[in-house]
């Protein structure tokens, strides 16, 4: 998150080199973090008694972990199909702004439109964080290649970890399986703590944490959907009014400065 | 046990995948046309955060599957250890998750 310009050597010689540069830079920490999450997901799918093919199919077709976990959790608890789809849809709606904000950086005139729809499949939280800053330092003709390399490595690595998690969960002592299944709740909980700067997000997390279990006791099948809608909307509304107040005071200040 | 397989897993997974790709497709369609700092995007973020927070608390406090058979305090201790290490390590998420997981392994092995 530094503002210092990246060294000139960070640009690649050719678009092909940019692709492999993306692959290289996704290896290491990004792949490790992603891998641990999908390892946990694979273990969880075994825990809810689905097959390894289901685990694999979900990772390849969805490739957005929080939604996949909500899906397995709710299906196991017997939530209605509509409730599951709504919850997954709302959770993964966060991909919309990620995709919408990343693609303008790689857009070029001579690239056909379907390629952008295809590459959107490779955009998830991890690849967004890893590439968003970096793209600006690359020349226009290298950006799409770089993003493809970066996203493709993470995308193709994920099913391997998913299957590994599924297989490991059956072979290791039970306490280790428990810990594997517990990886994602732990990881998400800590990830939230990184984000405690914006009042709207803090309120959303707080309302969600309270409403989640509370509504579960009243309407277990629909509790997550309502938690998101009620908690999220309340937090958004409160934060927005705060934002409006700030804007008004800024306008007032501007008026004073102008006058 | 909870009644399972009200519907085929393949159906749930397919619909979940479509619901997910819808956001990616719409994001592609809207890229360059909308500002990501609009109130609607803020609202989406808030709903996502609240829903996920609810899910995480539920997975820790009222889990399903094998975790449901563990004593509550095991899971709270593991989450607490993760939090503690997170603060002590100046927000090193990898070490913190590992610490929480190891606490659960230890408690499960000792069966206290």
Interface residues (C-beta under 8 A of the other chain):
Chain A: X32 X33 X36 X44 X47 X48 X49 X50 X51 X54 X57 X58 X61 X62 X63 X64 X66 X67 X68 X69 X70 X71 X73 X75 X76 X77 X78 X81 X84 X85 X87 X88 X89 X90 X91 X92 X93 X94 X95 X96 X97 X98 X99 X100 X101 X102 X103 X104 X107 X116 X117 X120 X121 X123 X173 X174 X175 X176 X177 X178 X179 X180 X181 X182 X183 X184 X185 X186 X187 X188 X189 X190 X191 X192 X193 X194 X195 X200 X201 X203 X204 X205 X206 X207 X208 X209 X211 X212 X213 X215 X216 X223 X224 X225 X227 X228 X229 X230 X231 X232 X233 X235 X236 X239 X240
Chain B: X2 X3 X4 X6 X7 X9 X10 X11 X12 X13 X14 X15 X16 X17 X19 X20 X21 X22 X23 X24 X25 X26 X27 X28 X30 X31 X32 X34 X36 X39 X41 X42 X43 X44 X45 X46 X47 X48 X49 X50 X51 X52 X53 X54 X55 X56 X57 X58 X59 X60 X61 X62 X63 X64 X65 X66 X67 X70 X75 X78 X79 X82 X83 X86 X91 X93 X94 X96 X97 X100 X101 X102 X104 X105 X106 X107 X108 X109
